[in-house]
Amino acid sequence: MYLPGSKRSHTLTNSKKVNPMALMQLTHQSQELLLGQCISKIYHHTQGNALDAFMQLCFREICQVVDLGPSFWLIEDAEGQLLAHTLLTTNTAACPDALNETQIALLRTIPANGMATELDDSLFSKQLSACALAVTQEDSSLIHRFLFFPAQEDTSLNDKQLQFIAPHLATATRLKTLQNARLKRREERVAQAICNHSGRIFEMNESFRAVLSKQIHEWQGSSLPFIPSTTHSLVITGSCIFHIEPLLGYWSVEVMYFDRVFCLLSNKERQICFLLKKHFKNKQIAEELGISQKTVDNHLTNIYRKTGLSSRSAVIANLK
């Protein structure tokens, strides 16, 4: 037992007291470190994951910083068409239903300015404070919409942290989309470019540049000679045929040109030649062009007659 004024009591009363301001500063620095690690890992997950898996991995990283329950990540284009509607969760046993049209309509009222908005709880049948925000993806017309719920009732979310993270989610999605297109281009070794919805080219390989420079009169080098559209996957301009494929907010464009051997072919016959070059079977060609296999056979017969080439392999060998 120690009496007041003894050596031990003196040691306790003279020990250094914890500075509350210093403790708050240390806690703030730790939160910033966790937030930085979260963002770094989000960009790391752009490597080699499918879109849905990428979204779930990003959500798990966010949950290391913000205590979140099941939430939602929506991606829509300029026309309001939903391209992704993903439930984000770390526990598949506790999955809520997908958002209904009324709930999605409410989310669309949130301006895409990156600012968090608290929503009416009754629309989501939860005793939780829902936090929604939306951001526009760089270089595209896509809007990312997020609906976050806290993991526990009577818990408020850190809006500032979510506002900081959300633009990085959109940017990481953009990088992932472009990376996937680049990988596909390397694997197929074709003349290919990536452009936005207006046809402005972001990047192209040398084969694509060489074809358009030679075959398209007065090509400026910065845009396609047409505006991409979902209604036409094969577009013929002059001696070139373009195959356009929608990406997430972008277009992957492949080009091939026809030399004089194919100058007498109709547009439909040129489309078939392009698909032959991609090693489509007759059934696949019919499905792609919306025609019967018998019609494909007739077109092939005309192609052989007009070009003087006697076989499928000879046609492919002469395509550039």
ABEGO torsion letter per residue (X at the ends): XBBBGBAAAAAAAABBBBBAAAAAAAAAAAAAAAAAAAAAAAAAAABGBBAAAAAAAAAAAAAAABBBBBBBBBBBBAAGBBABBBBBBABAAABBBBBBAAAAAAAAABBBAGBBBBBBAAAAGBABBBBBBBBBBBGBABBBBBBBBBABBGBBBBAAAAAAAAAAAAAAAAAAAAAAAAAAAAAAGBBBBBBBAAGBBABBBAAAAAAAAAABBGBAGABBABBBBAABABBBBEABBBBBBBBBGBBBBBBBBBBAAAAABBAAAAAAAAAAAAGBBAAAAAAAAGBBAAAAAAAAAAAAAAAGBABAAAAAAABX
